Amino acid sequence: MIDLKHYSFEVPPEVRQTILDIHAALPESDPGDPFTARFPWFVDHWTGSPGFTCVIAYDGEAPAGFVYGAPLADGREWWRGHTEPPTGQTATYGVSELAVGARWRGTGLSARLHDALLVGRTESLAVLSVDSEHPKVQALYERWGYRKVGERRPFADSPLFAVMLRTLP
């Protein structure tokens, strides 16, 4: 039985550590990669963002996955410069990270986490970035209603990311 726990701004230190532990255990997590090594900085940046929300999945006591994000400041949305908002609305929620441990992949847990994060959001749009070298992950997001609107490399040592946007209900 998978239990989803919701967190918001002012995340307890043990929640931060759970996110870091899940990320470090991912098969694709390479601690020798400088971009991956900065993941704790990204977690601290996002958890300090106004409106931060997070959902962590637990399989019994075992953390199985997480997703987090926050509303983006007007004019700083990742889709800007790639497309016009489809509805004329610009309030955007940025989905920053979604990760599911290897043991729980292919179970639908990613979709459950994603949906739990976005349920009840008041923003008009959701945006996320996905490594352009992972077409299967991009296809998954497309099945969830996202569409690729452009590409960006937010840091010199980061991968090239597909910028994906969707409207929220």
Solvent accessible surface area in square Angstrom, and as a share of the most:
residue,aa,sasa,rsa
1,M,204,0.91
2,I,36,0.18
3,D,69,0.36
4,L,36,0.18
5,K,89,0.38
6,H,112,0.50
7,Y,51,0.19
8,S,63,0.41
9,F,98,0.41
10,E,145,0.65
11,V,26,0.15
12,P,50,0.31
13,P,106,0.67
14,E,114,0.51
15,V,6,0.04
16,R,73,0.27
17,Q,86,0.38
18,T,21,0.12
19,I,0,0.00
20,L,24,0.12
21,D,73,0.38
22,I,11,0.06
23,H,30,0.13
24,A,75,0.58
25,A,84,0.65
26,L,14,0.07
27,P,89,0.56
28,E,104,0.47
29,S,21,0.13
30,D,74,0.38
31,P,114,0.72
32,G,66,0.63
33,D,49,0.26
34,P,87,0.55
35,F,37,0.15
36,T,30,0.17
37,A,59,0.46
38,R,79,0.29
39,F,11,0.05
40,P,52,0.33
41,W,131,0.46
42,F,24,0.10
43,V,0,0.00
44,D,66,0.34
45,H,97,0.43
46,W,25,0.09
47,T,22,0.13
48,G,47,0.45
49,S,18,0.12
50,P,113,0.71
51,G,37,0.35
52,F,1,0.00
53,T,30,0.17
54,C,1,0.00
55,V,2,0.01
56,I,0,0.00
57,A,0,0.00
58,Y,32,0.12
59,D,36,0.19
60,G,58,0.55
61,E,166,0.74
62,A,35,0.27
63,P,52,0.33
64,A,1,0.00
65,G,0,0.00
66,F,0,0.00
67,V,0,0.00
68,Y,0,0.00
69,G,0,0.00
70,A,1,0.00
71,P,46,0.29
72,L,31,0.15
73,A,66,0.51
74,D,116,0.60
75,G,47,0.46
76,R,184,0.67
77,E,7,0.03
78,W,43,0.15
79,W,3,0.01
80,R,97,0.35
81,G,85,0.81
82,H,66,0.30
83,T,36,0.21
84,E,140,0.63
85,P,18,0.11
86,P,69,0.44
87,T,81,0.47
88,G,58,0.56
89,Q,98,0.44
90,T,43,0.25
91,A,54,0.42
92,T,2,0.01
93,Y,0,0.00
94,G,0,0.00
95,V,5,0.03
96,S,27,0.18
97,E,52,0.23
98,L,37,0.19
99,A,10,0.07
100,V,6,0.04
101,G,12,0.12
102,A,61,0.47
103,R,171,0.62
104,W,32,0.11
105,R,106,0.39
106,G,90,0.86
107,T,93,0.54
108,G,42,0.40
109,L,5,0.02
110,S,29,0.18
111,A,32,0.24
112,R,112,0.41
113,L,0,0.00
114,H,1,0.00
115,D,82,0.42
116,A,17,0.13
117,L,8,0.04
118,L,15,0.07
119,V,115,0.66
120,G,72,0.69
121,R,54,0.20
122,T,130,0.75
123,E,17,0.08
124,S,26,0.17
125,L,0,0.00
126,A,0,0.00
127,V,0,0.00
128,L,5,0.02
129,S,34,0.22
130,V,11,0.06
131,D,26,0.14
132,S,38,0.24
133,E,146,0.65
134,H,87,0.39
135,P,93,0.59
136,K,171,0.73
137,V,58,0.33
138,Q,32,0.14
139,A,38,0.29
140,L,48,0.24
141,Y,19,0.07
142,E,80,0.36
143,R,173,0.63
144,W,44,0.16
145,G,48,0.46
146,Y,6,0.02
147,R,110,0.40
148,K,83,0.35
149,V,21,0.12
150,G,16,0.15
151,E,73,0.33
152,R,75,0.27
153,R,128,0.47
154,P,48,0.30
155,F,77,0.32
156,A,107,0.83
157,D,60,0.31
158,S,4,0.03
159,P,42,0.26
160,L,59,0.29
161,F,30,0.13
162,A,0,0.00
163,V,0,0.00
164,M,0,0.00
165,L,1,0.01
166,R,46,0.17
167,T,59,0.34
168,L,20,0.10
169,P,156,0.98
